[in-house]
């Protein structure tokens, strides 16, 4: 599944410390939901992630 996160008004807020922490946070969330982060790209104004989600996972929550 391809997921894109965009800050409000596409502001360039994903910088510095936040950028360094977000990668680890998204990885931890994927593991918690029994998913696998295939690829991710953090840009200053958006995030792209490719996530493998098992069929048994309820992803709407």
PyMOL Python script that loads the backbone (N, CA, C, O; Angstrom):
from pymol import cmd

cmd.read_pdbstr("""\
ATOM      1  N   UNK A   1       0.848  -1.157   0.000  1.00  0.00           N
ATOM      2  CA  UNK A   1       0.000   0.000   0.000  1.00  0.00           C
ATOM      3  C   UNK A   1       0.903   1.231   0.000  1.00  0.00           C
ATOM      4  O   UNK A   1       1.890   1.285   0.733  1.00  0.00           O
ATOM      5  N   UNK A   2       0.567   2.195  -0.807  1.00  0.00           N
ATOM      6  CA  UNK A   2       1.309   3.455  -0.869  1.00  0.00           C
ATOM      7  C   UNK A   2       0.557   4.481  -0.036  1.00  0.00           C
ATOM      8  O   UNK A   2      -0.627   4.726  -0.262  1.00  0.00           O
ATOM      9  N   UNK A   3       1.256   5.086   0.939  1.00  0.00           N
ATOM     10  CA  UNK A   3       0.645   6.062   1.846  1.00  0.00           C
ATOM     11  C   UNK A   3       1.419   7.367   1.736  1.00  0.00           C
ATOM     12  O   UNK A   3       2.648   7.369   1.668  1.00  0.00           O
ATOM     13  N   UNK A   4       0.684   8.484   1.720  1.00  0.00           N
ATOM     14  CA  UNK A   4       1.310   9.806   1.694  1.00  0.00           C
ATOM     15  C   UNK A   4       0.731  10.630   2.837  1.00  0.00           C
ATOM     16  O   UNK A   4      -0.486  10.741   2.981  1.00  0.00           O
ATOM     17  N   UNK A   5       1.612  11.203   3.647  1.00  0.00           N
ATOM     18  CA  UNK A   5       1.208  12.130   4.699  1.00  0.00           C
ATOM     19  C   UNK A   5       1.638  13.520   4.277  1.00  0.00           C
ATOM     20  O   UNK A   5       2.758  13.714   3.805  1.00  0.00           O
ATOM     21  N   UNK A   6       0.738  14.501   4.450  1.00  0.00           N
ATOM     22  CA  UNK A   6       1.044  15.882   4.084  1.00  0.00           C
ATOM     23  C   UNK A   6       0.644  16.784   5.247  1.00  0.00           C
ATOM     24  O   UNK A   6      -0.499  16.719   5.700  1.00  0.00           O
ATOM     25  N   UNK A   7       1.568  17.638   5.750  1.00  0.00           N
ATOM     26  CA  UNK A   7       1.192  18.586   6.797  1.00  0.00           C
ATOM     27  C   UNK A   7       0.169  19.597   6.277  1.00  0.00           C
ATOM     28  O   UNK A   7       0.056  19.823   5.072  1.00  0.00           O
ATOM     29  N   UNK A   8      -0.560  20.190   7.193  1.00  0.00           N
ATOM     30  CA  UNK A   8      -1.565  21.188   6.827  1.00  0.00           C
ATOM     31  C   UNK A   8      -0.928  22.275   5.961  1.00  0.00           C
ATOM     32  O   UNK A   8       0.137  22.803   6.282  1.00  0.00           O
ATOM     33  N   UNK A   9      -1.596  22.589   4.874  1.00  0.00           N
ATOM     34  CA  UNK A   9      -1.154  23.583   3.892  1.00  0.00           C
ATOM     35  C   UNK A   9       0.228  23.268   3.313  1.00  0.00           C
ATOM     36  O   UNK A   9       0.929  24.146   2.811  1.00  0.00           O
ATOM     37  N   UNK A  10       0.592  21.998   3.401  1.00  0.00           N
ATOM     38  CA  UNK A  10       1.860  21.498   2.848  1.00  0.00           C
ATOM     39  C   UNK A  10       3.069  22.323   3.309  1.00  0.00           C
ATOM     40  O   UNK A  10       4.000  22.584   2.547  1.00  0.00           O
ATOM     41  N   UNK A  11       3.017  22.714   4.561  1.00  0.00           N
ATOM     42  CA  UNK A  11       4.127  23.486   5.140  1.00  0.00           C
ATOM     43  C   UNK A  11       5.361  22.602   5.266  1.00  0.00           C
ATOM     44  O   UNK A  11       5.254  21.394   5.479  1.00  0.00           O
ATOM     45  N   UNK A  12       6.504  23.201   5.137  1.00  0.00           N
ATOM     46  CA  UNK A  12       7.774  22.465   5.248  1.00  0.00           C
ATOM     47  C   UNK A  12       8.138  22.332   6.726  1.00  0.00           C
ATOM     48  O   UNK A  12       8.968  23.076   7.248  1.00  0.00           O
ATOM     49  N   UNK A  13       7.496  21.366   7.384  1.00  0.00           N
ATOM     50  CA  UNK A  13       7.682  21.181   8.821  1.00  0.00           C
ATOM     51  C   UNK A  13       8.468  19.925   9.174  1.00  0.00           C
ATOM     52  O   UNK A  13       8.809  19.729  10.340  1.00  0.00           O
ATOM     53  N   UNK A  14       8.762  19.077   8.209  1.00  0.00           N
ATOM     54  CA  UNK A  14       9.466  17.819   8.482  1.00  0.00           C
ATOM     55  C   UNK A  14      10.962  18.073   8.293  1.00  0.00           C
ATOM     56  O   UNK A  14      11.550  17.719   7.270  1.00  0.00           O
ATOM     57  N   UNK A  15      11.555  18.694   9.305  1.00  0.00           N
ATOM     58  CA  UNK A  15      12.953  19.104   9.241  1.00  0.00           C
ATOM     59  C   UNK A  15      13.679  18.715  10.526  1.00  0.00           C
ATOM     60  O   UNK A  15      13.040  18.441  11.542  1.00  0.00           O
ATOM     61  N   UNK A  16      14.982  18.691  10.488  1.00  0.00           N
ATOM     62  CA  UNK A  16      15.824  18.528  11.663  1.00  0.00           C
ATOM     63  C   UNK A  16      15.473  17.348  12.544  1.00  0.00           C
ATOM     64  O   UNK A  16      15.391  16.210  12.082  1.00  0.00           O
ATOM     65  N   UNK A  17      15.262  17.638  13.841  1.00  0.00           N
ATOM     66  CA  UNK A  17      14.993  16.605  14.839  1.00  0.00           C
ATOM     67  C   UNK A  17      13.735  15.809  14.491  1.00  0.00           C
ATOM     68  O   UNK A  17      13.730  14.585  14.617  1.00  0.00           O
ATOM     69  N   UNK A  18      12.683  16.476  14.060  1.00  0.00           N
ATOM     70  CA  UNK A  18      11.438  15.776  13.708  1.00  0.00           C
ATOM     71  C   UNK A  18      11.686  14.779  12.585  1.00  0.00           C
ATOM     72  O   UNK A  18      11.166  13.663  12.612  1.00  0.00           O
ATOM     73  N   UNK A  19      12.462  15.172  11.620  1.00  0.00           N
ATOM     74  CA  UNK A  19      12.751  14.285  10.484  1.00  0.00           C
ATOM     75  C   UNK A  19      13.512  13.040  10.938  1.00  0.00           C
ATOM     76  O   UNK A  19      13.229  11.933  10.479  1.00  0.00           O
ATOM     77  N   UNK A  20      14.473  13.223  11.837  1.00  0.00           N
ATOM     78  CA  UNK A  20      15.255  12.087  12.334  1.00  0.00           C
ATOM     79  C   UNK A  20      14.384  11.129  13.137  1.00  0.00           C
ATOM     80  O   UNK A  20      14.589   9.916  13.073  1.00  0.00           O
ATOM     81  N   UNK A  21      13.432  11.637  13.879  1.00  0.00           N
ATOM     82  CA  UNK A  21      12.595  10.793  14.735  1.00  0.00           C
ATOM     83  C   UNK A  21      11.464  10.111  13.970  1.00  0.00           C
ATOM     84  O   UNK A  21      11.074   8.999  14.326  1.00  0.00           O
ATOM     85  N   UNK A  22      10.937  10.739  12.944  1.00  0.00           N
ATOM     86  CA  UNK A  22       9.778  10.185  12.239  1.00  0.00           C
ATOM     87  C   UNK A  22      10.044   8.827  11.605  1.00  0.00           C
ATOM     88  O   UNK A  22       9.169   7.962  11.623  1.00  0.00           O
ATOM     89  N   UNK A  23      11.216   8.624  11.053  1.00  0.00           N
ATOM     90  CA  UNK A  23      11.538   7.329  10.448  1.00  0.00           C
ATOM     91  C   UNK A  23      11.399   6.200  11.456  1.00  0.00           C
ATOM     92  O   UNK A  23      10.778   5.177  11.167  1.00  0.00           O
ATOM     93  N   UNK A  24      11.976   6.385  12.635  1.00  0.00           N
ATOM     94  CA  UNK A  24      11.896   5.365  13.686  1.00  0.00           C
ATOM     95  C   UNK A  24      10.466   5.193  14.188  1.00  0.00           C
ATOM     96  O   UNK A  24      10.041   4.076  14.483  1.00  0.00           O
ATOM     97  N   UNK A  25       9.732   6.280  14.283  1.00  0.00           N
ATOM     98  CA  UNK A  25       8.339   6.210  14.748  1.00  0.00           C
ATOM     99  C   UNK A  25       7.487   5.423  13.760  1.00  0.00           C
ATOM    100  O   UNK A  25       6.709   4.560  14.169  1.00  0.00           O
ATOM    101  N   UNK A  26       7.621   5.706  12.467  1.00  0.00           N
ATOM    102  CA  UNK A  26       6.837   4.977  11.465  1.00  0.00           C
ATOM    103  C   UNK A  26       7.212   3.499  11.433  1.00  0.00           C
ATOM    104  O   UNK A  26       6.342   2.644  11.260  1.00  0.00           O
ATOM    105  N   UNK A  27       8.501   3.189  11.599  1.00  0.00           N
ATOM    106  CA  UNK A  27       8.936   1.785  11.648  1.00  0.00           C
ATOM    107  C   UNK A  27       8.301   1.075  12.844  1.00  0.00           C
ATOM    108  O   UNK A  27       7.808  -0.045  12.712  1.00  0.00           O
ATOM    109  N   UNK A  28       8.311   1.723  14.004  1.00  0.00           N
ATOM    110  CA  UNK A  28       7.738   1.125  15.217  1.00  0.00           C
ATOM    111  C   UNK A  28       6.235   0.910  15.066  1.00  0.00           C
ATOM    112  O   UNK A  28       5.714  -0.122  15.488  1.00  0.00           O
ATOM    113  N   UNK A  29       5.538   1.866  14.475  1.00  0.00           N
ATOM    114  CA  UNK A  29       4.092   1.716  14.259  1.00  0.00           C
ATOM    115  C   UNK A  29       3.790   0.566  13.309  1.00  0.00           C
ATOM    116  O   UNK A  29       2.832  -0.178  13.515  1.00  0.00           O
ATOM    117  N   UNK A  30       4.599   0.421  12.277  1.00  0.00           N
ATOM    118  CA  UNK A  30       4.396  -0.680  11.331  1.00  0.00           C
ATOM    119  C   UNK A  30       4.577  -2.025  12.033  1.00  0.00           C
ATOM    120  O   UNK A  30       3.776  -2.941  11.842  1.00  0.00           O
ATOM    121  N   UNK A  31       5.634  -2.144  12.847  1.00  0.00           N
ATOM    122  CA  UNK A  31       5.855  -3.398  13.591  1.00  0.00           C
ATOM    123  C   UNK A  31       4.709  -3.667  14.560  1.00  0.00           C
ATOM    124  O   UNK A  31       4.266  -4.807  14.700  1.00  0.00           O
ATOM    125  N   UNK A  32       4.233  -2.626  15.224  1.00  0.00           N
ATOM    126  CA  UNK A  32       3.132  -2.769  16.185  1.00  0.00           C
ATOM    127  C   UNK A  32       1.879  -3.308  15.501  1.00  0.00           C
ATOM    128  O   UNK A  32       1.134  -4.085  16.098  1.00  0.00           O
ATOM    129  N   UNK A  33       1.643  -2.908  14.272  1.00  0.00           N
ATOM    130  CA  UNK A  33       0.469  -3.347  13.516  1.00  0.00           C
ATOM    131  C   UNK A  33       0.757  -4.589  12.674  1.00  0.00           C
ATOM    132  O   UNK A  33      -0.060  -4.977  11.839  1.00  0.00           O
ATOM    133  N   UNK A  34       1.929  -5.218  12.895  1.00  0.00           N
ATOM    134  CA  UNK A  34       2.345  -6.425  12.177  1.00  0.00           C
ATOM    135  C   UNK A  34       2.432  -6.198  10.667  1.00  0.00           C
ATOM    136  O   UNK A  34       2.079  -7.067   9.870  1.00  0.00           O
ATOM    137  N   UNK A  35       2.906  -5.019  10.300  1.00  0.00           N
ATOM    138  CA  UNK A  35       3.110  -4.659   8.899  1.00  0.00           C
ATOM    139  C   UNK A  35       4.611  -4.505   8.668  1.00  0.00           C
ATOM    140  O   UNK A  35       5.402  -4.519   9.611  1.00  0.00           O
ATOM    141  N   UNK A  36       4.985  -4.358   7.413  1.00  0.00           N
ATOM    142  CA  UNK A  36       6.394  -4.186   7.075  1.00  0.00           C
ATOM    143  C   UNK A  36       6.554  -2.933   6.232  1.00  0.00           C
ATOM    144  O   UNK A  36       5.896  -2.772   5.204  1.00  0.00           O
ATOM    145  N   UNK A  37       7.434  -2.049   6.678  1.00  0.00           N
ATOM    146  CA  UNK A  37       7.743  -0.852   5.909  1.00  0.00           C
ATOM    147  C   UNK A  37       8.725  -1.256   4.817  1.00  0.00           C
ATOM    148  O   UNK A  37       9.872  -1.596   5.110  1.00  0.00           O
ATOM    149  N   UNK A  38       8.290  -1.222   3.567  1.00  0.00           N
ATOM    150  CA  UNK A  38       9.126  -1.598   2.432  1.00  0.00           C
ATOM    151  C   UNK A  38      10.075  -0.456   2.081  1.00  0.00           C
ATOM    152  O   UNK A  38      11.272  -0.662   1.881  1.00  0.00           O
ATOM    153  N   UNK A  39       9.519   0.742   2.010  1.00  0.00           N
ATOM    154  CA  UNK A  39      10.311   1.906   1.616  1.00  0.00           C
ATOM    155  C   UNK A  39       9.633   3.151   2.155  1.00  0.00           C
ATOM    156  O   UNK A  39       8.409   3.194   2.272  1.00  0.00           O
ATOM    157  N   UNK A  40      10.418   4.158   2.481  1.00  0.00           N
ATOM    158  CA  UNK A  40       9.865   5.418   2.954  1.00  0.00           C
ATOM    159  C   UNK A  40      10.776   6.571   2.582  1.00  0.00           C
ATOM    160  O   UNK A  40      11.999   6.436   2.565  1.00  0.00           O
ATOM    161  N   UNK A  41      10.168   7.698   2.286  1.00  0.00           N
ATOM    162  CA  UNK A  41      10.926   8.903   1.948  1.00  0.00           C
ATOM    163  C   UNK A  41      10.322  10.075   2.704  1.00  0.00           C
ATOM    164  O   UNK A  41       9.133  10.367   2.574  1.00  0.00           O
ATOM    165  N   UNK A  42      11.158  10.745   3.497  1.00  0.00           N
ATOM    166  CA  UNK A  42      10.738  11.924   4.243  1.00  0.00           C
ATOM    167  C   UNK A  42      11.195  13.163   3.486  1.00  0.00           C
ATOM    168  O   UNK A  42      12.392  13.376   3.292  1.00  0.00           O
ATOM    169  N   UNK A  43      10.247  13.964   3.067  1.00  0.00           N
ATOM    170  CA  UNK A  43      10.537  15.216   2.390  1.00  0.00           C
ATOM    171  C   UNK A  43      10.144  16.344   3.344  1.00  0.00           C
ATOM    172  O   UNK A  43       9.390  16.099   4.285  1.00  0.00           O
ATOM    173  N   UNK A  44      10.626  17.566   3.136  1.00  0.00           N
ATOM    174  CA  UNK A  44      10.272  18.653   4.054  1.00  0.00           C
ATOM    175  C   UNK A  44       8.766  18.915   4.153  1.00  0.00           C
ATOM    176  O   UNK A  44       8.285  19.365   5.192  1.00  0.00           O
ATOM    177  N   UNK A  45       8.018  18.635   3.074  1.00  0.00           N
ATOM    178  CA  UNK A  45       6.591  18.954   3.092  1.00  0.00           C
ATOM    179  C   UNK A  45       5.672  17.748   2.906  1.00  0.00           C
ATOM    180  O   UNK A  45       4.462  17.925   2.764  1.00  0.00           O
ATOM    181  N   UNK A  46       6.214  16.522   2.904  1.00  0.00           N
ATOM    182  CA  UNK A  46       5.368  15.332   2.824  1.00  0.00           C
ATOM    183  C   UNK A  46       6.188  14.069   3.070  1.00  0.00           C
ATOM    184  O   UNK A  46       7.419  14.099   3.061  1.00  0.00           O
ATOM    185  N   UNK A  47       5.484  12.961   3.290  1.00  0.00           N
ATOM    186  CA  UNK A  47       6.113  11.662   3.539  1.00  0.00           C
ATOM    187  C   UNK A  47       5.484  10.644   2.606  1.00  0.00           C
ATOM    188  O   UNK A  47       4.260  10.579   2.494  1.00  0.00           O
ATOM    189  N   UNK A  48       6.308   9.847   1.934  1.00  0.00           N
ATOM    190  CA  UNK A  48       5.838   8.723   1.119  1.00  0.00           C
ATOM    191  C   UNK A  48       6.263   7.439   1.805  1.00  0.00           C
ATOM    192  O   UNK A  48       7.407   7.320   2.244  1.00  0.00           O
ATOM    193  N   UNK A  49       5.351   6.469   1.904  1.00  0.00           N
ATOM    194  CA  UNK A  49       5.693   5.169   2.469  1.00  0.00           C
ATOM    195  C   UNK A  49       5.044   4.070   1.653  1.00  0.00           C
ATOM    196  O   UNK A  49       3.903   4.196   1.208  1.00  0.00           O
ATOM    197  N   UNK A  50       5.781   2.997   1.464  1.00  0.00           N
ATOM    198  CA  UNK A  50       5.255   1.787   0.853  1.00  0.00           C
ATOM    199  C   UNK A  50       5.234   0.744   1.966  1.00  0.00           C
ATOM    200  O   UNK A  50       6.280   0.389   2.510  1.00  0.00           O
ATOM    201  N   UNK A  51       4.043   0.254   2.303  1.00  0.00           N
ATOM    202  CA  UNK A  51       3.870  -0.634   3.444  1.00  0.00           C
ATOM    203  C   UNK A  51       3.232  -1.939   2.987  1.00  0.00           C
ATOM    204  O   UNK A  51       2.253  -1.934   2.240  1.00  0.00           O
ATOM    205  N   UNK A  52       3.798  -3.064   3.446  1.00  0.00           N
ATOM    206  CA  UNK A  52       3.205  -4.383   3.199  1.00  0.00           C
ATOM    207  C   UNK A  52       2.287  -4.692   4.377  1.00  0.00           C
ATOM    208  O   UNK A  52       2.727  -4.747   5.526  1.00  0.00           O
ATOM    209  N   UNK A  53       1.009  -4.892   4.075  1.00  0.00           N
ATOM    210  CA  UNK A  53       0.012  -5.155   5.110  1.00  0.00           C
ATOM    211  C   UNK A  53      -0.550  -6.550   4.893  1.00  0.00           C
ATOM    212  O   UNK A  53      -1.102  -6.832   3.829  1.00  0.00           O
ATOM    213  N   UNK A  54      -0.418  -7.442   5.896  1.00  0.00           N
ATOM    214  CA  UNK A  54      -0.967  -8.790   5.750  1.00  0.00           C
ATOM    215  C   UNK A  54      -2.490  -8.740   5.595  1.00  0.00           C
ATOM    216  O   UNK A  54      -3.128  -7.840   6.142  1.00  0.00           O
ATOM    217  N   UNK A  55      -3.080  -9.679   4.869  1.00  0.00           N
ATOM    218  CA  UNK A  55      -4.530  -9.682   4.662  1.00  0.00           C
ATOM    219  C   UNK A  55      -5.328  -9.749   5.965  1.00  0.00           C
ATOM    220  O   UNK A  55      -6.465  -9.278   6.016  1.00  0.00           O
ATOM    221  N   UNK A  56      -4.752 -10.320   7.005  1.00  0.00           N
ATOM    222  CA  UNK A  56      -5.480 -10.461   8.268  1.00  0.00           C
ATOM    223  C   UNK A  56      -5.483  -9.183   9.104  1.00  0.00           C
ATOM    224  O   UNK A  56      -6.195  -9.108  10.105  1.00  0.00           O
ATOM    225  N   UNK A  57      -4.700  -8.177   8.711  1.00  0.00           N
ATOM    226  CA  UNK A  57      -4.598  -6.942   9.484  1.00  0.00           C
ATOM    227  C   UNK A  57      -5.780  -6.029   9.204  1.00  0.00           C
ATOM    228  O   UNK A  57      -6.146  -5.795   8.052  1.00  0.00           O
ATOM    229  N   UNK A  58      -6.372  -5.513  10.287  1.00  0.00           N
ATOM    230  CA  UNK A  58      -7.449  -4.526  10.154  1.00  0.00           C
ATOM    231  C   UNK A  58      -6.795  -3.154  10.078  1.00  0.00           C
ATOM    232  O   UNK A  58      -6.418  -2.601  11.111  1.00  0.00           O
ATOM    233  N   UNK A  59      -6.652  -2.596   8.892  1.00  0.00           N
ATOM    234  CA  UNK A  59      -5.904  -1.363   8.694  1.00  0.00           C
ATOM    235  C   UNK A  59      -6.744  -0.106   8.857  1.00  0.00           C
ATOM    236  O   UNK A  59      -6.192   0.994   8.831  1.00  0.00           O
ATOM    237  N   UNK A  60      -8.033  -0.224   9.022  1.00  0.00           N
ATOM    238  CA  UNK A  60      -8.875   0.963   9.143  1.00  0.00           C
ATOM    239  C   UNK A  60      -8.837   1.571  10.535  1.00  0.00           C
ATOM    240  O   UNK A  60      -9.467   2.604  10.760  1.00  0.00           O
ATOM    241  N   UNK A  61      -8.130   0.975  11.466  1.00  0.00           N
ATOM    242  CA  UNK A  61      -8.053   1.534  12.821  1.00  0.00           C
ATOM    243  C   UNK A  61      -6.721   2.141  13.080  1.00  0.00           C
ATOM    244  O   UNK A  61      -6.481   2.659  14.171  1.00  0.00           O
TER     245      UNK A  61
END
""", "prot")
cmd.dss("prot")
cmd.show_as("cartoon", "prot")
cmd.util.cbc("prot")
cmd.orient("prot")
